[in-house]
Amino acid sequence: MGALGGTPVMAAPLTARKAGLVGCSVCRLLCPETSSGRKGKAGKCPRCGAALHSRKPDSIVRTWALLIAAGILYIPANILPMTISTSLGQTQSDTIMSGVIYFIQDGSWYIALIIFVASIFVPLFKLLILGYLLISVQRGSTFRPRDRTRLYRITETVGRWSMLDIFVVAILVALVNLGALASIQAGPAALYFAGVVVITIFAALSFDPRLIWDEKEKMHD
Amino acid sequence: MTAISAMACPDCDLLQRIPTVPEGSEACCRRCGAVLIRNKPKSFTRPLAMLLTGVILFGIFNAFPFLAFKKAGRVQQTHVITGIRQLSGQGMPVLAALVAFTTIIAPGFNLLASLYVILPLNLNRKAPGMFHVFRYLKALEPWHMVEIFMLGVLVSIAKLAEMAQIVPGAAVYSLTALIFVMAAASASIDPHEVWERWEGPR
């Protein structure tokens, strides 16, 4: 905390945008900012063909939309059953949380922890962190941009691990398929949960961390 | 050559000169700390070996028995696609498609597209459209999830341990190896070395 605050502010850092350049988001080639309008159609990277954007288009609005959608889906994903298992005529519905509790009671707390982190903690963490980053950018915060960028990078890499529970459902459904003796069906929550995972991945991709730093440059102007 | 000397940080847009980085180390953005370039050994032979191994393992992963479920004298043998088929049969085609995409299509594309780019580079040639292929490769990277699938296998085995006997098949072992091989392949490919083969707009 102190160490970061103590570093002297560099004199007006030169960004690619200020220099009239765009760094390709894929191959990172520096290209001149094409004249074809501010927002509309951007040019293409001459090297890899990716669309060139100085800042991701409508980053804040898109990320908010995806984030809200994921937040809504998060509720049925946790309340509805993830799997419905039938064994000798008895039917049992399991939600994400009841799966976690099952492993705790079973004494396999480490498996319980893995499922809890991947299925409950990570999606919620992603929603909260991206929400915080959006609000901080919208408010023009200059609070510890380096740490906020790091936070963004963490949400970007950690999100895919939530797919764990979807894979578990797919494997259980394939394996336990002995008709009346024992069978497992995917519950409706699986679909909502998959929605949460996919939409939060897109939300993280649509957020532009460069917005965090833009505020700092405004102060120099 | 000139393309690499200056770069805009992908995370904070700071324009900076990239120093020559010694092999095995990386250059980070001096403002936000993002990794700008990693200097890896300048050779495509190791990635090629890894990718060819990966293709073989991927074939085994898809073709051979995955897990078997033994209960009360009955055996339920499965393949990797069994789960996908079951899901779509249970009225969840979207979920089935997502699982298929993340465990079979995206990793398969990753292997083939990497080979398409890397194999000609080993012979000092450029495959047509290699930069576009390489771009799609980078775009699909977050969607290939074999390592998460592996964790799913372990959790499933733990979940069913009390209910029945689970017998892992050849596909599980090849999946285990595939994770390491694919990680090694992508770790040994220096994307800058690939982009550097470009000479001006065509």
Chai-1 contact restraints between the chains, C-beta under 6 A:
chainA,res_idxA,chainB,res_idxB,connection_type,confidence,min_distance_angstrom,max_distance_angstrom,comment,restraint_id
A,P13,B,L14,contact,1.0,0.0,6.0,A-B,restraint_1
A,L14,B,L15,contact,1.0,0.0,6.0,A-B,restraint_2
A,T15,B,D13,contact,1.0,0.0,6.0,A-B,restraint_3
A,T15,B,L14,contact,1.0,0.0,6.0,A-B,restraint_4
A,T15,B,L15,contact,1.0,0.0,6.0,A-B,restraint_5
A,A16,B,A8,contact,1.0,0.0,6.0,A-B,restraint_6
A,A16,B,D13,contact,1.0,0.0,6.0,A-B,restraint_7
A,A16,B,L15,contact,1.0,0.0,6.0,A-B,restraint_8
A,R17,B,D13,contact,1.0,0.0,6.0,A-B,restraint_9
A,A19,B,L15,contact,1.0,0.0,6.0,A-B,restraint_10
A,G23,B,A8,contact,1.0,0.0,6.0,A-B,restraint_11
A,V26,B,R135,contact,1.0,0.0,6.0,A-B,restraint_12
A,V26,B,K138,contact,1.0,0.0,6.0,A-B,restraint_13
A,C27,B,W195,contact,1.0,0.0,6.0,A-B,restraint_14
A,R28,B,M7,contact,1.0,0.0,6.0,A-B,restraint_15
A,L29,B,A3,contact,1.0,0.0,6.0,A-B,restraint_16
A,L30,B,A6,contact,1.0,0.0,6.0,A-B,restraint_17
A,P46,B,P201,contact,1.0,0.0,6.0,A-B,restraint_18
A,R47,B,F131,contact,1.0,0.0,6.0,A-B,restraint_19
A,R47,B,W198,contact,1.0,0.0,6.0,A-B,restraint_20
A,C48,B,F131,contact,1.0,0.0,6.0,A-B,restraint_21
A,C48,B,R135,contact,1.0,0.0,6.0,A-B,restraint_22
A,G49,B,H132,contact,1.0,0.0,6.0,A-B,restraint_23
A,A50,B,R135,contact,1.0,0.0,6.0,A-B,restraint_24
A,I111,B,A158,contact,1.0,0.0,6.0,A-B,restraint_25
A,R146,B,C32,contact,1.0,0.0,6.0,A-B,restraint_26
A,T149,B,D11,contact,1.0,0.0,6.0,A-B,restraint_27
A,T149,B,C32,contact,1.0,0.0,6.0,A-B,restraint_28
A,R160,B,P142,contact,1.0,0.0,6.0,A-B,restraint_29
A,W161,B,I148,contact,1.0,0.0,6.0,A-B,restraint_30
A,M163,B,M145,contact,1.0,0.0,6.0,A-B,restraint_31
A,M163,B,I148,contact,1.0,0.0,6.0,A-B,restraint_32
A,L164,B,I148,contact,1.0,0.0,6.0,A-B,restraint_33
A,L164,B,L151,contact,1.0,0.0,6.0,A-B,restraint_34
A,L164,B,G152,contact,1.0,0.0,6.0,A-B,restraint_35
A,F167,B,F149,contact,1.0,0.0,6.0,A-B,restraint_36
A,F167,B,G152,contact,1.0,0.0,6.0,A-B,restraint_37
A,V168,B,G152,contact,1.0,0.0,6.0,A-B,restraint_38
A,V168,B,V155,contact,1.0,0.0,6.0,A-B,restraint_39
A,V168,B,S156,contact,1.0,0.0,6.0,A-B,restraint_40
A,A170,B,G83,contact,1.0,0.0,6.0,A-B,restraint_41
A,A170,B,L87,contact,1.0,0.0,6.0,A-B,restraint_42
A,A170,B,V99,contact,1.0,0.0,6.0,A-B,restraint_43
A,I171,B,G83,contact,1.0,0.0,6.0,A-B,restraint_44
A,I171,B,G152,contact,1.0,0.0,6.0,A-B,restraint_45
A,I171,B,S156,contact,1.0,0.0,6.0,A-B,restraint_46
A,L172,B,S156,contact,1.0,0.0,6.0,A-B,restraint_47
A,V173,B,G83,contact,1.0,0.0,6.0,A-B,restraint_48
A,V173,B,Q86,contact,1.0,0.0,6.0,A-B,restraint_49
A,A174,B,T78,contact,1.0,0.0,6.0,A-B,restraint_50
A,A174,B,T82,contact,1.0,0.0,6.0,A-B,restraint_51
A,A174,B,G83,contact,1.0,0.0,6.0,A-B,restraint_52
A,A174,B,Q86,contact,1.0,0.0,6.0,A-B,restraint_53
A,L175,B,L67,contact,1.0,0.0,6.0,A-B,restraint_54
A,L175,B,F69,contact,1.0,0.0,6.0,A-B,restraint_55
A,L175,B,T78,contact,1.0,0.0,6.0,A-B,restraint_56
A,N177,B,Q76,contact,1.0,0.0,6.0,A-B,restraint_57
A,L178,B,R74,contact,1.0,0.0,6.0,A-B,restraint_58
A,L178,B,Q76,contact,1.0,0.0,6.0,A-B,restraint_59
A,Q185,B,Q90,contact,1.0,0.0,6.0,A-B,restraint_60
A,A186,B,L87,contact,1.0,0.0,6.0,A-B,restraint_61
A,A186,B,Q90,contact,1.0,0.0,6.0,A-B,restraint_62
A,A186,B,M92,contact,1.0,0.0,6.0,A-B,restraint_63
A,A190,B,L95,contact,1.0,0.0,6.0,A-B,restraint_64
A,L191,B,L95,contact,1.0,0.0,6.0,A-B,restraint_65
A,A194,B,L95,contact,1.0,0.0,6.0,A-B,restraint_66
A,A194,B,L98,contact,1.0,0.0,6.0,A-B,restraint_67
A,P209,B,D11,contact,1.0,0.0,6.0,A-B,restraint_68
A,R210,B,C12,contact,1.0,0.0,6.0,A-B,restraint_69
A,R210,B,D13,contact,1.0,0.0,6.0,A-B,restraint_70
A,W213,B,C12,contact,1.0,0.0,6.0,A-B,restraint_71
